[in-house]
Amino acid sequence: MHYPKLVFLLVALAACSSDDTSPPPSPASSENTRTTTIGPEGGTIVVGGATVTFPKDAVPSPVAITISKEATGFPDGFETLSPLFKCEPSGTNFGKPVTMQMPFVDDGKGPSTIFWSSAADPTFKDVGGTVQGATMITTVEHFSMGFVGRRK
């Protein structure tokens, strides 16, 4: 019998095993950026405190969606109360509105809203928003980028 070879093989296999059965982190995911494929069934992406919810039939076929929490890139002329959230692919239009829920800090200096840009028009437009705790919620029909704030 080849017991010594079998024992060696079993010891070698045990040394290679790990108690951690979780998958390795996706290279497309981090605390501030997440890429997820969303299909016609809909789905949700959570990143940087924001939640983006895609209803059924928002997209006609699977598409890789990337949401990034940015610390820079804010336009001039605004008081910003949240991070800037960049949503890609920019210019993606939806068959049904997508819900954007962004964290923000209310500084008590006046009303705030969500400002959103588009690929065709990079200026930020007031798209409204409803405050729910420390988040503001609105719907968008296309992707680009946005933030919670107010005009100076």
C-alpha positions in Angstrom: 0.0 0.0 0.0 1.0 3.6 -0.5 0.0 5.0 2.8 2.9 7.5 3.1 1.9 9.0 -0.3 -1.8 9.2 0.7 -1.0 10.8 4.0 1.3 13.4 2.2 -1.5 14.1 -0.3 -4.1 14.6 2.5 -1.8 16.9 4.5 -1.0 18.9 1.4 -4.7 19.3 0.5 -5.6 20.3 4.1 -2.9 23.0 4.0 -4.4 24.5 0.9 -8.0 24.6 2.3 -9.5 27.6 4.0 -12.3 28.1 6.5 -13.3 31.3 4.5 -15.9 30.1 1.9 -16.9 33.7 0.9 -16.1 34.6 -2.7 -13.2 37.0 -3.4 -14.3 40.6 -3.7 -15.2 41.6 -7.3 -12.7 43.9 -8.9 -15.7 46.0 -10.0 -16.8 46.6 -6.4 -15.5 48.7 -3.6 -17.0 50.8 -0.8 -17.4 53.7 -3.2 -18.0 52.0 -6.6 -20.1 49.0 -7.6 -20.8 47.5 -11.0 -23.8 45.2 -11.2 -25.6 43.7 -14.2 -29.3 44.7 -14.2 -31.8 43.0 -16.5 -35.4 43.3 -17.3 -36.4 41.7 -14.0 -35.0 44.8 -12.2 -32.8 45.0 -9.2 -31.1 47.2 -6.6 -27.5 48.6 -6.3 -26.3 50.0 -2.9 -23.1 51.9 -2.8 -21.7 54.7 -0.7 -24.9 55.1 1.3 -27.0 55.5 -1.9 -29.6 53.0 -3.1 -30.6 52.8 -6.8 -33.7 50.7 -7.5 -34.6 49.5 -11.0 -38.2 48.4 -11.4 -39.1 45.5 -13.7 -38.7 46.5 -17.4 -36.6 49.6 -16.7 -34.0 48.1 -19.1 -35.0 45.8 -22.0 -31.9 43.6 -21.7 -29.1 43.0 -19.2 -26.7 46.0 -18.9 -23.7 46.5 -16.6 -24.5 49.5 -14.4 -21.7 51.3 -12.4 -22.6 53.6 -9.5 -19.7 55.6 -8.0 -19.6 57.9 -5.0 -17.4 60.8 -6.0 -15.8 63.4 -3.7 -15.0 65.9 -6.5 -16.7 67.1 -9.7 -19.4 69.3 -8.1 -20.6 72.2 -10.3 -20.0 75.8 -9.3 -23.0 77.7 -7.9 -24.4 75.1 -5.6 -24.3 74.3 -1.8 -23.7 70.5 -1.7 -25.2 68.4 1.0 -24.3 64.9 -0.3 -21.6 63.2 -2.3 -21.8 63.3 -6.1 -23.1 60.0 -7.4 -22.0 59.1 -11.0 -24.2 56.6 -12.7 -22.9 54.8 -15.9 -23.2 54.1 -18.7 -24.1 57.8 -18.9 -27.0 58.5 -21.3 -28.7 55.2 -20.5 -32.5 55.8 -20.8 -35.0 53.8 -18.9 -38.3 52.3 -19.9 -39.6 53.0 -16.4 -38.2 55.6 -13.9 -35.4 54.4 -11.6 -35.5 55.4 -7.9 -32.4 57.3 -6.6 -32.1 57.4 -2.8 -29.1 59.6 -1.7 -27.8 60.2 1.8 -27.4 63.8 2.8 -26.8 66.1 5.7 -29.4 68.8 6.2 -27.6 71.9 7.3 -30.8 73.7 8.2 -30.0 76.6 5.9 -32.9 76.2 3.6 -34.8 73.7 1.3 -32.7 71.2 -0.6 -33.4 69.0 -3.6 -31.7 66.5 -6.0 -29.9 68.0 -8.9 -29.3 65.7 -11.9 -27.4 66.1 -15.2 -27.7 64.3 -18.5 -25.2 63.1 -21.1 -26.8 65.6 -23.6 -26.9 68.5 -21.2 -24.2 68.5 -18.5 -25.8 71.3 -16.5 -27.5 70.2 -13.3 -31.3 70.4 -13.2 -33.6 70.4 -10.1 -35.4 67.0 -10.3 -37.1 67.3 -6.9 -36.9 64.9 -4.0 -38.7 63.7 -0.9 -36.8 63.7 2.4 -37.0 60.4 4.3 -34.8 60.6 7.4 -31.2 61.3 6.3 -31.9 60.5 2.7 -33.5 62.2 -0.3 -35.5 60.2 -2.9 -36.4 60.9 -6.4 -36.8 59.1 -9.8 -34.8 59.6 -12.9 -35.4 58.5 -16.5 -31.7 58.5 -17.6 -28.2 58.1 -16.2 -25.5 60.7 -15.7 -24.8 62.1 -12.2 -26.4 64.0 -9.3 -26.3 65.2 -5.8 -28.4 66.7 -3.0 -28.0 70.4 -2.5 -29.4 73.9 -3.4 -28.4 76.8 -5.5 -26.2 79.5 -3.9 
